[in-house]
Amino acid sequence: MKQLFIFEMANNHMGSLDHGIKLIREFAEVKEGYDEFDFAIKFQFRNIDTFIHPEYKDRMDLKYVKRFTETQLTGEEFSSMKQEAERLGFLTVCTGFDEDSIDLIEEMKFPIIKVASCSFTDWPLLNRIAETDMPIIASTAGSTLEEIDNVVAFFTNRNKDLTIMHCVGEYPTETTNLQLNQIGLLSERYPNVKIGYSTHEDPNDPNIIPLAIAKGAQVFEKHVAVVTDEFPKNAYSATPEQTSNWLASARTAFQICGDVSNRPGASEKELSDLRRFKRGVFVKRDIKKGEVVSREDVFYAFPCQEGQILANDMSKYTQFTSQKSFTINDALNASDTLKVNLRSKLYEIVQNVKSFLVDSEVVYPGEAKLEISHHYGIDNFYEVGTTMITVVNREYCKKLIIALPGQTHPEQYHKKKEETFLVLHGDVDLYLDDEHRKLERGDVVTVEPGIKHRFSTVNGCVIEEVSSTHYLDDSFYTDERISQNKNRKTFITHWLD
């Protein structure tokens, strides 16, 4: 449903079918041109014969006994007004103040039922309403949070389509008493319930509804009336002209507030204006054609040039490969580089590693970084590559090395570090210089400094590596291409999220 605007007729038909039809037709003209909104006419039903106590039926000195009695219409007359409202494109809503009226609402097939604030905790009535299949709109004026909690739970536990309306039950309501922050409170407290605003403020003031819209209201209700020589209006009902101003103010507010459910795309002007203040990427060393450009190879400076790669583009998940040679201080232009987004590939690797660790039942610290080694590029990770979790690196070091099925770790050696491998899960083909060892779970091997070593796995493995301190400059690969690849490692911090 679009935003819904409800024109509350209440008893402003004044007990006259003709006046009720006139009201509906004049407000049908008010809604013309507002195709972005839905509109409804709302009626009120009371079975006067049973609603008013027998001893008070003739008490015309009581304001509302007199009002309800004198404006009473027959079911046929209400049916005629409902048909005219629907013919003119309105939805129809009805408030029932007693159980007999709910029967009539069902009989007349109203699409939406309303609960008035005075009936918000009328539990006999709410139980009858809960038996219907209609969406329910309920006003909350005068209710405590505990009472609202109870009513919301009552209807949502019965899978009812519920909207609750912030409302102040003062007729009219002074501006200082409108309490519009309640719309935000209700939205946060009941995130799965639509929130609206039922208004009784001065109808000459169109500046309140923008605040309600900014607070998140999506359904709006206003008492409306048509003034004639015979029938005046009350202080809180709006004429067609006042309602037209109210809707115009609402439209402007929705335009100002913008999209509430999605992040809107930036305009071309916004992007252009912002780009002028962004730093460009410049190379700080000579770069040959075909080289991967790392963040260590560049610096960022103002002003940026047209078509230049920006500092904003230099994510660790984005890889740039030069398509021409660059000299120091050159701008790194998008047209002269090949850009590859690694995020989806790294995400896939992380998911596969997490799944493999679950199957292995190996215990690991979740707060540690995940180190992904892709020695010959991420596209070759599943052939040559491993992942690693560093548990501790002090005077002693412990790591967990995870190799997925079919992976190989290339040959390397250390000058300082001595390490011991304990296979915790899977199978390992380990090569120490020219010696081949086939390892299974529970096998232990120590690799001394200077010993060239590499391994592969058929079904995948998890190896516990316990060693002396790990030094960043103490891994020497026999294939120099790996050592020259400055982008062979990616570290993922929040990899369990």
C-alpha positions as CSV (number, residue, x, y, z in Angstrom):
1,M,0.0,0.0,0.0
2,K,1.1,3.6,-0.7
3,Q,0.9,6.1,2.1
4,L,-2.7,6.2,3.2
5,F,-4.7,9.4,3.9
6,I,-7.9,8.8,5.7
7,F,-10.7,11.4,5.7
8,E,-12.6,10.9,8.8
9,M,-16.3,11.7,8.3
10,A,-17.3,10.8,11.8
11,N,-20.8,12.4,12.4
12,N,-20.1,15.2,10.0
13,H,-22.6,13.8,7.6
14,M,-24.9,15.4,10.2
15,G,-27.5,12.7,9.9
16,S,-28.2,13.7,6.3
17,L,-27.5,11.3,3.4
18,D,-27.4,14.3,1.0
19,H,-24.9,16.1,3.1
20,G,-22.8,13.0,3.4
21,I,-22.7,12.5,-0.4
22,K,-21.8,16.2,-0.8
23,L,-18.9,15.8,1.6
24,I,-17.6,12.7,-0.2
25,R,-17.8,14.3,-3.7
26,E,-16.0,17.5,-2.6
27,F,-13.2,15.6,-1.0
28,A,-12.9,13.4,-4.0
29,E,-11.9,16.6,-5.9
30,V,-9.4,17.3,-3.2
31,K,-7.5,14.0,-3.7
32,E,-7.3,14.5,-7.5
33,G,-3.7,14.8,-8.7
34,Y,-2.2,12.9,-5.7
35,D,-1.8,9.6,-7.4
36,E,1.2,8.8,-5.2
37,F,-1.1,8.4,-2.2
38,D,-4.0,6.2,-1.3
39,F,-7.2,7.7,0.1
40,A,-10.0,6.5,2.3
41,I,-13.3,7.8,3.6
42,K,-13.9,6.7,7.2
43,F,-17.4,6.1,8.8
44,Q,-18.4,5.4,12.3
45,F,-21.1,2.8,13.4
46,R,-23.0,2.7,16.6
47,N,-26.1,0.7,17.2
48,I,-27.9,3.4,19.1
49,D,-30.6,1.1,20.3
50,T,-28.1,-0.9,22.4
51,F,-25.1,1.5,22.5
52,I,-26.9,4.1,24.7
53,H,-28.2,2.9,28.1
54,P,-32.0,2.7,28.1
55,E,-32.3,5.2,30.9
56,Y,-30.3,7.8,29.0
57,K,-31.8,7.6,25.5
58,D,-33.9,10.7,26.0
59,R,-31.3,12.8,27.7
60,M,-30.8,15.4,25.1
61,D,-29.1,17.5,27.7
62,L,-26.1,15.2,27.3
63,K,-24.0,16.5,24.4
64,Y,-23.0,13.2,22.8
65,V,-26.3,11.4,23.5
66,K,-27.9,14.2,21.5
67,R,-25.2,14.2,18.8
68,F,-25.3,10.5,18.2
69,T,-29.1,10.3,18.3
70,E,-29.6,13.2,15.9
71,T,-27.0,12.1,13.4
72,Q,-28.1,8.5,13.2
73,L,-28.4,7.0,9.7
74,T,-29.8,3.7,8.6
75,G,-27.7,0.9,7.2
76,E,-29.0,1.6,3.8
77,E,-28.0,5.2,3.9
78,F,-24.5,4.2,5.1
79,S,-24.4,1.7,2.2
80,S,-25.2,4.4,-0.3
81,M,-22.4,6.7,1.0
82,K,-20.0,3.7,1.0
83,Q,-20.8,2.9,-2.7
84,E,-20.4,6.6,-3.7
85,A,-17.0,6.8,-2.0
86,E,-15.8,3.6,-3.7
87,R,-17.2,4.8,-7.0
88,L,-15.0,8.0,-6.6
89,G,-11.8,6.0,-6.0
90,F,-11.8,5.9,-2.2
91,L,-11.0,3.0,0.0
92,T,-13.5,2.8,2.8
93,V,-12.8,2.4,6.5
94,C,-15.2,2.0,9.4
95,T,-15.0,2.4,13.2
96,G,-17.3,0.1,15.1
97,F,-18.0,1.1,18.7
98,D,-19.9,-2.0,19.7
99,E,-20.2,-5.7,18.7
100,D,-23.4,-5.1,16.7
101,S,-21.5,-2.5,14.6
102,I,-18.8,-5.0,13.9
103,D,-21.4,-7.4,12.5
104,L,-22.6,-4.6,10.2
105,I,-19.1,-3.7,9.1
106,E,-18.6,-7.3,8.1
107,E,-21.9,-7.5,6.4
108,M,-21.1,-4.4,4.3
109,K,-17.7,-5.8,3.4
110,F,-15.6,-2.8,4.5
111,P,-11.9,-3.5,3.6
112,I,-10.4,-1.9,6.7
113,I,-11.6,-1.7,10.3
114,K,-10.7,1.1,12.7
115,V,-10.4,1.0,16.5
116,A,-11.0,4.4,18.1
117,S,-8.7,5.5,21.0
118,C,-11.6,5.2,23.5
119,S,-11.9,1.6,22.4
120,F,-8.2,0.8,22.4
121,T,-8.4,-1.4,25.5
122,D,-12.1,-2.4,25.2
123,W,-11.3,-6.1,25.4
124,P,-14.8,-7.4,24.6
125,L,-14.8,-5.3,21.5
126,L,-11.2,-6.2,20.5
127,N,-12.0,-9.9,20.8
128,R,-14.9,-9.4,18.4
129,I,-12.7,-7.4,16.0
130,A,-10.0,-10.2,16.1
131,E,-12.6,-12.6,14.7
132,T,-12.7,-10.5,11.4
133,D,-10.4,-10.9,8.5
134,M,-9.9,-7.2,7.9
135,P,-6.7,-5.1,8.4
136,I,-6.9,-3.2,11.6
137,I,-6.0,0.5,12.3
138,A,-6.0,1.4,16.0
139,S,-5.5,4.8,17.6
140,T,-3.6,5.0,20.9
141,A,-4.6,8.3,22.5
142,G,-4.5,8.1,26.3
143,S,-3.0,4.6,26.4
144,T,0.1,3.6,28.4
145,L,3.0,1.8,26.8
146,E,2.0,-1.3,28.7
147,E,-1.5,-1.1,27.3
148,I,-0.1,-0.6,23.8
149,D,2.2,-3.6,24.3
150,N,-0.7,-5.7,25.2
151,V,-2.9,-4.7,22.3
152,V,-0.1,-5.1,19.8
153,A,0.7,-8.5,21.2
154,F,-2.9,-9.4,21.1
155,F,-3.3,-8.7,17.4
156,T,0.1,-9.7,16.1
157,N,-0.1,-13.0,17.9
158,R,-3.2,-13.6,15.9
159,N,-1.4,-12.7,12.7
160,K,-3.5,-9.5,12.1
161,D,-2.4,-6.8,9.7
162,L,-2.1,-4.0,12.2
163,T,-1.4,-0.3,12.0
164,I,-1.2,1.8,15.2
165,M,-1.8,5.5,15.1
166,H,-0.1,8.0,17.4
167,C,-3.0,10.3,18.6
168,V,-3.7,12.9,21.2
169,G,-7.3,12.8,22.3
170,E,-7.8,16.5,22.8
171,Y,-10.3,18.1,20.5
172,P,-8.7,20.2,19.2
173,T,-5.1,19.6,20.3
174,E,-2.8,22.5,21.1
175,T,0.4,22.4,19.0
176,T,2.5,22.1,22.2
177,N,0.7,18.9,23.1
178,L,1.1,17.0,19.9
179,Q,4.0,14.7,21.2
180,L,5.2,13.8,17.7
181,N,8.3,12.0,19.1
182,Q,5.9,9.2,20.0
183,I,5.8,8.3,16.3
184,G,9.5,7.4,16.5
185,L,9.1,5.7,19.8
186,L,6.4,3.5,18.4
187,S,8.3,2.7,15.3
188,E,11.3,1.5,17.3
189,R,9.2,-0.4,19.8
190,Y,7.1,-2.2,17.2
191,P,9.3,-2.6,14.1
192,N,6.9,-5.0,12.4
193,V,3.8,-2.8,12.8
194,K,2.9,0.1,10.6
195,I,2.8,3.5,12.4
196,G,0.5,6.4,11.6
197,Y,-0.7,9.7,12.9
198,S,-4.2,10.6,13.7
199,T,-4.5,14.4,14.0
200,H,-6.8,16.8,15.9
201,E,-4.7,20.0,15.6
202,D,-5.8,23.3,14.2
203,P,-6.8,22.5,10.6
204,N,-5.4,25.9,9.5
205,D,-1.9,24.6,10.4
206,P,-0.3,22.6,7.5
207,N,3.1,22.6,9.1
208,I,2.6,19.7,11.5
209,I,2.3,16.9,9.0
210,P,5.8,17.3,7.6
211,L,7.1,16.6,11.1
212,A,5.0,13.5,11.4
213,I,6.3,12.3,8.0
214,A,9.9,13.0,9.1
215,K,9.3,10.9,12.2
216,G,8.2,8.0,10.0
217,A,4.4,8.0,9.9
218,Q,2.9,6.2,6.9
219,V,-0.8,6.5,7.6
220,F,-2.6,9.7,8.3
221,E,-6.1,10.5,9.5
222,K,-7.9,13.9,9.7
223,H,-11.5,14.8,10.5
224,V,-13.1,16.5,7.5
225,A,-16.3,18.5,7.0
226,V,-18.1,20.7,4.5
227,V,-19.6,23.9,5.8
228,T,-23.1,25.0,4.6
229,D,-25.6,27.5,5.9
230,E,-27.4,24.6,7.6
231,F,-24.4,22.7,8.9
232,P,-21.3,24.4,10.5
233,K,-18.1,22.4,11.4
234,N,-16.2,21.9,14.6
235,A,-12.9,23.3,15.5
236,Y,-10.7,20.3,14.6
237,S,-12.4,19.2,11.3
238,A,-10.8,20.5,8.0
239,T,-12.6,21.9,5.0
240,P,-11.7,20.9,1.5
241,E,-9.5,23.9,1.1
242,Q,-7.7,23.3,4.5
243,T,-7.3,19.6,3.5
244,S,-5.9,20.5,0.2
245,N,-3.2,22.6,1.9
246,W,-2.5,19.8,4.3
247,L,-1.9,17.3,1.4
248,A,0.3,19.8,-0.5
249,S,2.4,20.1,2.7
250,A,2.5,16.3,3.0
251,R,3.6,15.9,-0.6
252,T,6.5,18.4,-0.1
253,A,7.5,16.7,3.1
254,F,7.7,13.3,1.3
255,Q,9.8,14.8,-1.4
256,I,12.1,16.4,1.1
257,C,12.5,13.3,3.2
258,G,13.0,11.0,0.2
259,D,13.2,7.2,0.2
260,V,12.7,5.6,3.5
261,S,13.5,1.9,2.5
262,N,16.5,2.1,0.1
263,R,19.6,4.2,-0.2
264,P,19.0,6.5,-3.3
265,G,21.6,6.7,-6.0
266,A,23.6,9.9,-6.2
267,S,22.8,12.3,-9.0
268,E,25.4,13.1,-11.7
269,K,25.8,16.6,-10.3
270,E,26.4,15.3,-6.8
271,L,29.0,12.8,-8.0
272,S,30.7,15.5,-10.2
273,D,30.7,18.1,-7.3
274,L,32.1,15.6,-4.8
275,R,34.8,14.3,-7.2
276,R,36.4,17.8,-7.4
277,F,37.5,17.5,-3.8
278,K,38.8,13.9,-3.9
279,R,42.5,12.9,-4.0
280,G,43.9,11.3,-7.1
281,V,46.2,8.3,-7.2
282,F,49.8,9.0,-8.5
283,V,52.6,6.5,-8.8
284,K,55.7,6.9,-6.7
285,R,58.0,4.6,-8.6
286,D,58.4,3.5,-12.2
287,I,55.9,0.8,-13.0
288,K,56.2,-1.6,-16.0
289,K,53.3,-2.7,-18.1
290,G,51.6,-5.8,-16.7
291,E,52.6,-5.1,-13.1
292,V,50.0,-5.3,-10.3
293,V,49.9,-1.8,-8.7
294,S,49.8,-2.1,-4.9
295,R,49.0,0.6,-2.4
296,E,52.7,0.7,-1.5
297,D,53.4,1.8,-5.1
298,V,51.3,5.0,-5.1
299,F,50.5,8.2,-3.2
300,Y,47.4,10.3,-3.0
301,A,47.2,14.0,-3.8
302,F,44.9,16.9,-4.8
303,P,43.8,17.9,-7.4
304,C,42.6,14.8,-9.2
305,Q,42.5,14.6,-13.0
306,E,39.7,13.6,-15.3
307,G,39.6,9.8,-15.7
308,Q,42.1,9.3,-12.8
309,I,41.7,6.5,-10.3
310,L,40.8,8.0,-6.9
311,A,42.0,7.3,-3.4
312,N,38.4,6.1,-2.8
313,D,39.0,3.3,-5.3
314,M,42.0,1.8,-3.5
315,S,40.3,-0.8,-1.4
316,K,42.2,-3.9,-0.4
317,Y,39.6,-5.8,-2.3
318,T,40.4,-4.0,-5.6
319,Q,43.4,-5.0,-7.8
320,F,44.8,-2.7,-10.5
321,T,47.1,-4.1,-13.2
322,S,49.0,-1.6,-15.3
323,Q,48.3,-1.7,-19.1
324,K,51.2,0.7,-19.9
325,S,54.4,1.8,-18.2
326,F,54.2,4.6,-15.7
327,T,57.0,6.9,-14.4
328,I,57.2,8.5,-11.0
329,N,54.5,11.2,-10.3
330,D,52.3,10.0,-13.2
331,A,48.5,9.9,-12.6
332,L,47.2,6.4,-12.5
333,N,44.3,6.6,-15.0
334,A,41.5,4.1,-15.2
335,S,41.9,3.7,-19.0
336,D,45.5,2.6,-18.5
337,T,44.8,-0.1,-15.9
338,L,42.8,-3.3,-15.6
339,K,40.6,-3.3,-12.5
340,V,39.5,-6.5,-10.8
341,N,37.1,-6.6,-7.8
342,L,38.3,-9.3,-5.4
343,R,35.6,-9.0,-2.8
344,S,33.3,-11.8,-4.2
345,K,36.3,-14.1,-4.7
346,L,37.6,-13.6,-1.2
347,Y,34.1,-14.0,0.2
348,E,33.8,-17.4,-1.5
349,I,37.2,-18.4,-0.1
350,V,36.2,-17.4,3.4
351,Q,33.0,-19.4,3.2
352,N,34.8,-22.5,2.0
353,V,37.4,-22.2,4.7
354,K,34.7,-21.8,7.4
355,S,32.8,-24.8,6.1
356,F,36.0,-26.9,6.0
357,L,36.9,-25.9,9.6
358,V,33.4,-26.9,10.8
359,D,33.8,-30.3,9.2
360,S,37.3,-30.7,10.7
361,E,36.0,-30.0,14.2
362,V,39.3,-28.2,14.9
363,V,39.1,-25.5,17.6
364,Y,40.3,-22.1,16.5
365,P,40.1,-18.5,17.9
366,G,37.4,-16.6,16.1
367,E,38.9,-13.2,17.0
368,A,42.1,-13.8,15.0
369,K,42.7,-12.5,11.5
370,L,42.4,-14.9,8.6
371,E,45.4,-14.7,6.3
372,I,44.8,-15.8,2.7
373,S,47.9,-16.6,0.7
374,H,47.4,-16.6,-3.1
375,H,50.9,-16.9,-4.3
376,Y,50.2,-16.8,-8.0
377,G,47.1,-14.6,-7.8
378,I,43.7,-15.1,-6.4
379,D,42.5,-16.8,-9.6
380,N,44.9,-19.7,-8.9
381,F,44.2,-19.9,-5.2
382,Y,42.5,-23.3,-5.3
383,E,45.5,-24.8,-7.0
384,V,48.3,-23.0,-5.2
385,G,47.5,-21.3,-1.9
386,T,46.6,-21.7,1.8
387,T,44.9,-19.9,4.6
388,M,46.3,-19.3,8.0
389,I,45.2,-18.3,11.5
390,T,48.0,-16.9,13.7
391,V,47.1,-17.8,17.3
392,V,50.1,-16.3,19.0
393,N,53.4,-14.8,17.8
394,R,55.8,-13.9,20.7
395,E,59.1,-15.6,21.4
396,Y,57.2,-18.6,20.3
397,C,54.6,-18.8,17.6
398,K,51.5,-21.0,16.9
399,K,49.6,-21.0,13.7
400,L,46.8,-23.1,12.1
401,I,47.4,-23.7,8.4
402,I,44.3,-24.7,6.4
403,A,44.6,-26.2,3.0
404,L,41.5,-27.0,1.0
405,P,41.2,-30.2,-1.1
406,G,43.6,-30.2,-4.0
407,Q,45.7,-27.2,-2.8
408,T,49.5,-27.0,-2.8
409,H,51.8,-24.7,-0.8
410,P,54.9,-23.8,-2.8
411,E,58.4,-24.5,-1.8
412,Q,60.1,-22.2,0.7
413,Y,62.6,-22.1,3.5
414,H,63.5,-20.0,6.6
415,K,66.9,-18.8,7.8
416,K,65.8,-18.2,11.4
417,K,62.7,-20.0,12.2
418,E,62.4,-23.7,13.3
419,E,58.9,-25.1,13.1
420,T,57.1,-28.2,14.0
421,F,54.0,-29.5,12.1
422,L,51.2,-31.5,13.8
423,V,48.5,-32.7,11.5
424,L,45.2,-32.1,13.2
425,H,42.9,-33.1,10.3
426,G,43.2,-34.6,6.8
427,D,46.1,-35.8,4.7
428,V,49.4,-34.1,3.8
429,D,52.1,-34.9,1.2
430,L,55.2,-33.1,2.7
431,Y,58.5,-32.6,0.8
432,L,61.6,-31.8,2.9
433,D,64.4,-31.0,0.4
434,D,64.1,-34.2,-1.8
435,E,62.5,-36.4,0.9
436,H,58.7,-37.1,0.6
437,R,56.6,-38.0,3.7
438,K,53.0,-38.9,3.7
439,L,51.3,-37.6,6.8
440,E,48.0,-38.3,8.5
441,R,46.2,-37.0,11.5
442,G,48.4,-37.1,14.6
443,D,51.8,-37.1,12.7
444,V,54.5,-34.7,13.8
445,V,57.4,-33.3,11.8
446,T,60.0,-30.7,12.6
447,V,61.5,-28.5,9.9
448,E,64.8,-27.0,10.7
449,P,66.1,-23.6,9.4
450,G,67.4,-23.9,5.8
451,I,65.3,-26.9,4.9
452,K,63.3,-26.4,1.8
453,H,59.7,-27.6,2.3
454,R,56.5,-27.7,0.4
455,F,53.3,-29.7,0.8
456,S,50.0,-30.6,-0.9
457,T,46.8,-32.3,0.1
458,V,44.2,-34.5,-1.6
459,N,41.3,-34.1,0.7
460,G,42.3,-31.0,2.6
461,C,44.1,-30.6,5.9
462,V,44.5,-28.5,9.0
463,I,48.1,-28.3,10.3
464,E,49.1,-26.9,13.7
465,E,52.5,-25.1,13.3
466,V,54.4,-24.4,16.5
467,S,57.6,-22.5,16.0
468,S,60.1,-19.9,17.1
469,T,59.1,-16.4,16.4
470,H,57.7,-15.7,12.9
471,Y,59.6,-12.9,11.1
472,L,58.0,-11.1,8.1
473,D,61.3,-11.2,6.2
474,D,62.2,-14.8,6.9
475,S,60.2,-16.7,4.2
476,F,62.2,-17.4,1.1
477,Y,60.5,-18.9,-1.9
478,T,62.5,-20.9,-4.5
479,D,60.3,-19.4,-7.2
480,E,61.3,-15.7,-7.3
481,R,58.0,-14.7,-8.9
482,I,56.3,-15.3,-5.6
483,S,58.7,-13.1,-3.6
484,Q,58.2,-10.4,-6.2
485,N,54.4,-10.6,-5.8
486,K,53.7,-7.9,-3.2
487,N,50.0,-8.7,-3.3
488,R,50.1,-12.4,-2.5
489,K,48.5,-12.1,0.9
490,T,45.1,-10.7,2.0
491,F,44.1,-10.4,5.6
492,I,40.4,-10.6,6.6
493,T,39.7,-9.3,10.1
494,H,35.9,-9.9,10.6
495,W,35.8,-13.2,8.7
496,L,33.4,-14.9,11.0
497,D,30.7,-12.2,10.5
